[in-house]
């Protein structure tokens, strides 16, 4: 397995102008990491080929694998023309992934507001979402790229729905980014979700959460609500309520031999949180 981080961990430093993409490569290399997942969100211009070239160059210099490229996607649109436009937009991102020479492109399948993410809505959306994902996977295959859908975004979040999507898409290069923490957003036990889906994983994310039961209380700050109304807040890996040792044991026993990335999203200092997280991952997996 190759241990590393998602660039999302350090995006606050990038936005503040204190760190650029080559610095993130150095950050991983200097802390015994082996790979970096490029997850630019809306904070980094992925059309800037000079910037991406600098990222590639530094990664090669420091012997850090660029493991994947992340893009947002939403095929949950009623209009066929809108879905076609989204597909064409995402094909351009596949070309960026090819330019970066990454083996994986991570993208969502689709999402709706939490109150709409019922089983009935999932069954209604699945056929046309899977059709779009299959078309995108076919395009990615031309570049030797595997698409990896994350358990993310309420509608396609719990393990059984991710399994059904992958089965329906039915492409060898369509798998999952298994985020051990994100199952909580769909109120699923992370250990059960991980056991269910590790055989389908192209890559694995580790994160940690603090969880509170449903309440009208609004703590403020970076808390989010799960599909059933529980409260979640990201925190430093190992500082929350998740049994990360048991989760790591599931991943190791499965025979998974891909990339394991930290995805720190707590309100704590992101440098310190990411340092502790990558150190913890190295202890768990090395």
C-alpha positions in Angstrom: 0.0 0.0 0.0 1.1 3.6 -0.6 0.3 6.1 2.1 -0.4 9.7 1.3 -2.8 12.6 1.5 -5.4 14.4 -0.5 -4.5 18.0 -1.4 -7.8 18.9 0.1 -6.1 18.5 3.5 -4.0 21.6 2.9 -6.3 23.7 0.7 -6.6 26.4 3.4 -2.8 27.0 3.1 -3.1 27.2 -0.7 -6.0 29.7 -0.5 -4.1 31.8 2.0 -1.1 31.9 -0.4 1.2 30.1 2.1 1.6 26.9 0.0 1.4 25.9 -3.6 1.0 22.5 -5.3 4.8 21.7 -5.4 4.9 22.5 -1.7 2.3 19.9 -1.0 4.4 17.3 -2.8 7.3 18.3 -0.5 5.0 18.1 2.5 4.2 14.5 1.7 7.7 13.5 0.8 9.2 15.0 4.0 6.7 13.1 6.2 7.4 9.6 4.8 4.4 9.7 2.4 4.5 8.0 -1.0 1.6 9.5 -3.0 -0.5 12.6 -3.4 -4.1 12.7 -4.5 -4.8 15.9 -6.4 -8.2 17.1 -5.2 -8.5 20.7 -6.3 -12.2 21.5 -5.7 -13.0 25.1 -6.6 -9.8 26.5 -5.0 -7.3 25.6 -7.8 -7.4 26.3 -11.5 -7.1 23.0 -13.3 -7.0 24.7 -16.7 -3.6 26.2 -15.8 -1.3 23.6 -17.6 1.8 25.4 -16.4 0.7 24.9 -12.8 -0.1 21.3 -13.4 3.3 20.8 -15.1 5.0 22.2 -12.0 3.1 19.7 -9.9 4.1 16.8 -12.1 7.7 17.9 -12.2 8.0 18.2 -8.4 6.3 14.8 -7.9 8.8 13.1 -10.2 11.7 14.9 -8.5 10.6 13.8 -5.0 9.5 10.3 -6.1 5.9 10.9 -5.1 3.1 9.2 -7.0 0.3 11.4 -8.3 -2.4 8.8 -7.5 -5.6 10.4 -8.7 -7.4 13.5 -9.8 -10.8 14.5 -8.3 -13.6 16.3 -10.0 -17.1 17.2 -8.9 -20.0 15.7 -11.0 -23.8 15.5 -10.8 -25.8 13.5 -13.3 -28.9 13.8 -11.2 -30.6 16.2 -13.6 -34.0 15.6 -15.1 -33.1 17.1 -18.5 -31.3 14.8 -20.9 -29.5 17.8 -22.5 -28.2 18.9 -19.1 -26.8 15.4 -18.4 -25.2 15.3 -21.9 -23.5 18.7 -21.2 -22.3 17.4 -17.8 -20.8 14.3 -19.6 -19.0 16.5 -22.1 -17.6 18.7 -19.3 -16.3 15.6 -17.4 -14.7 14.2 -20.6 -12.5 17.4 -20.5 -11.5 16.5 -17.0 -10.5 13.0 -18.1 -8.1 14.7 -20.6 -6.7 16.6 -17.6 -6.2 13.4 -15.7 -4.4 11.9 -18.7 -2.1 15.0 -18.8 -1.4 14.5 -15.1 -0.6 10.8 -15.9 -2.7 9.6 -13.0 -4.2 6.1 -13.0 -7.5 7.1 -11.3 -10.1 9.9 -11.7 -12.4 10.3 -8.7 -15.8 11.8 -9.3 -19.3 11.8 -7.8 -22.2 10.2 -9.6 -24.9 12.6 -8.5 -26.6 14.2 -5.5 -29.9 15.6 -4.3 -30.9 17.5 -1.1 -30.8 15.1 1.9 -34.6 15.1 2.3 -35.0 13.7 -1.3 -32.4 11.0 -0.9 -34.8 8.2 -0.3 -34.6 4.6 -1.6 -37.4 5.4 -4.1 -35.4 8.4 -5.4 -32.3 6.4 -5.7 -34.1 3.7 -7.8 -35.6 6.4 -10.0 -32.2 8.1 -10.6 -30.1 5.0 -10.9 -30.7 4.0 -14.6 -29.8 7.4 -16.2 -27.0 8.1 -13.7 -25.4 4.7 -14.4 -25.8 5.3 -18.2 -23.8 8.5 -17.9 -21.2 7.0 -15.7 -20.8 4.1 -18.1 -20.2 6.5 -21.0 -17.7 8.4 -19.0 -15.9 5.2 -18.0 -15.7 4.2 -21.6 -14.1 7.5 -22.5 -11.7 7.2 -19.6 -10.7 3.7 -20.7 -9.3 5.2 -23.9 -6.7 6.8 -21.7 -6.1 3.8 -19.4 -7.8 5.6 -16.5 -10.1 4.0 -13.9 -13.1 6.0 -12.7 -13.6 5.9 -9.0 -17.0 7.0 -7.5 -16.8 8.0 -3.8 -19.5 7.1 -1.2 -20.4 10.8 -1.1 -23.3 13.1 -1.5 -26.2 11.4 0.4 -27.9 9.7 -2.6 -25.0 7.4 -3.5 -23.5 7.2 -0.1 -24.2 4.0 1.8 -22.4 0.8 0.8 -25.4 -1.0 -0.7 -26.2 1.9 -3.1 -22.6 2.2 -4.2 -22.5 -1.5 -4.9 -25.7 -1.3 -7.0 -24.3 1.6 -9.0 -21.1 -0.2 -9.8 -23.0 -3.3 -10.7 -25.3 -1.3 -13.0 -22.5 0.6 -14.7 -20.8 -2.8 -15.3 -17.4 -1.5 -16.5 -14.1 -3.0 -15.4 -12.6 0.5 -15.0 -15.5 1.7 -12.7 -14.8 1.2 -9.0 -15.1 3.1 -5.8 -13.1 5.5 -3.6 -14.0 4.0 -0.3 -14.1 6.8 2.3 -14.3 5.1 5.7 -15.8 8.1 7.3 -18.4 9.1 4.7 -20.7 6.2 5.6 -21.6 8.1 8.7 -23.2 10.8 6.6 -25.7 8.1 5.5 -26.0 6.9 9.1 -24.2 3.6 8.2 -21.7 2.0 10.6 -18.3 2.7 9.0 -17.0 -0.7 9.8 -19.9 -2.5 8.1 -19.7 -0.1 5.1 -16.0 -0.8 4.7 -16.4 -4.5 5.0 -19.1 -4.4 2.4 -17.2 -2.4 -0.2 -13.5 -3.0 0.3 -13.5 -5.5 -2.5 -14.7 -2.8 -4.9 -12.2 -0.2 -3.8 -9.7 1.5 -6.2 -8.5 3.7 -3.4 -9.2 4.3 0.3 -9.7 7.5 2.3 -9.2 7.7 6.0 -10.7 10.5 8.1 -12.3 10.9 11.6 -15.4 12.4 12.9 -17.0 13.5 16.2 -20.7 12.5 16.2 -23.8 13.7 18.1 -27.3 12.3 18.0 -30.1 14.2 16.3 -31.0 17.5 18.0 -32.3 20.9 17.2 -29.1 22.3 18.8 -26.9 24.2 16.3 -23.3 24.0 17.6 -22.0 26.5 14.9 -18.8 26.1 13.0 -18.0 23.2 10.8 -20.7 20.7 11.9 -22.8 19.0 9.2 -26.0 16.9 9.4 -26.3 13.3 8.3 -29.2 12.1 6.3 -31.2 11.3 9.5 -30.2 14.6 11.2 -27.2 13.5 13.4 -24.4 16.0 13.8 -20.9 15.3 12.5 -17.7 17.3 12.7 -14.4 16.4 11.1 -11.4 16.1 13.3 -7.8 14.9 13.4 -7.4 11.2 12.6 -7.5 9.2 15.8 -9.1 12.1 17.8 -12.7 11.3 17.0 -15.2 8.5 17.6 -14.2 6.2 14.8 -12.4 2.9 15.4 -9.6 3.6 12.9 -7.5 0.6 14.1 -10.4 -1.8 13.3 -11.0 -0.1 10.0 -7.3 -0.4 9.1 -7.4 -4.1 10.0 -10.3 -4.6 7.6 -8.4 -2.9 4.8 -5.2 -5.0 5.5 -7.0 -8.3 5.8 -8.8 -7.7 2.5 -5.6 -7.8 0.5 -6.1 -4.3 -0.8 -2.8 -3.0 -2.1 -3.6 0.4 -3.5 -3.4 4.0 -2.2 -4.6 5.0 1.2 -5.0 8.8 1.6 -5.7 11.0 4.5 -8.6 13.4 4.0 -8.4 15.8 7.0 -11.3 18.2 7.1 -11.5 19.3 10.8 -11.4 22.9 12.0 -8.0 22.4 13.7 -4.9 23.8 12.2 -4.6 21.9 8.9 -0.8 21.6 9.0 -0.8 20.0 12.4 -3.9 17.9 11.6 -2.4 16.6 8.4 1.0 15.9 10.0 -0.6 13.8 12.8 -2.9 12.1 10.3 -0.2 10.9 8.0 1.9 9.8 10.9 -1.0 7.8 12.2 -1.6 6.2 8.8 2.0 5.2 8.6 1.8 3.6 12.1 -1.4 1.7 11.1 -0.3 0.4 7.7 3.5 0.2 7.8 
